[in-house]
Amino acid sequence: KNLLKMQLMLNLQISKLNIPLSKLNKTILSNKQIINFNEDFETIPINEETKTYIIIGNNSNNRQKIQIVSKEGIDKYEIKTNPEMISLRKGMACEFEITMKPLCTFEIIDEIMIISVDIKKGTKDIIPIQMIIKTEESTRLDYDDIHIRNQIGEGTFGVVYKGKYKGNEVAIKKIKSIADEATIKEFEKEVKMLDKFRCEYI
């Protein structure tokens, strides 16, 4: 049954869909102009997968090879799509499952790319789709929210700086770049200990 359902979601006739599709360009249709992972929840969890769905349709006369890809070099979240790639005939559509796994706390507007290749002409279109993602608060911080200022102290394997985090004045402890593996483990042990504390100042 699951295999049959999957086959049906991969081969949808646009004319029989009860969900309206609009143009992303001359060739590609979609039921969404924006992918919002917070449609059902105010925030999504850290280190857990959140799924959403988007329908992509072929509005051209030629078969299109469709793929959804994320930008390279992303280290704040992991994202994957199912199917990874599909070939669509004229008038056909496919429902893509998009899975988001945030690795830290953030609130961002980013982009994912829909790539369509006309199999007959060999032409390629890249269509950016906006993604909205807001995660829950956690101790896994977004480094872009941390602003280091002046140094105020130094220990065996860490340096303490004065800085700002989301508008709050904070002390930031940063591991020394010369640290060996044993020092890094000791630092991680300290972080895990601090993570257990429940204090408004930490």
Protein Blocks (a to p, Z undefined) as FASTA:
>chain_A
ZZmmmmmmmmccfklpcbdcddfblmbccfbfbdcfklmbmbdcehiacddddddddfbf
bdcdddddddehiakbccddddfbdcddehiacddddddddfbdcddddddddddddfkn
opacdddddddddddddfbdcfklpccfbdfbdcfkbccddddeehiacddddddfkbcf
klmmmmmmmmmmmmmpccfkZZ
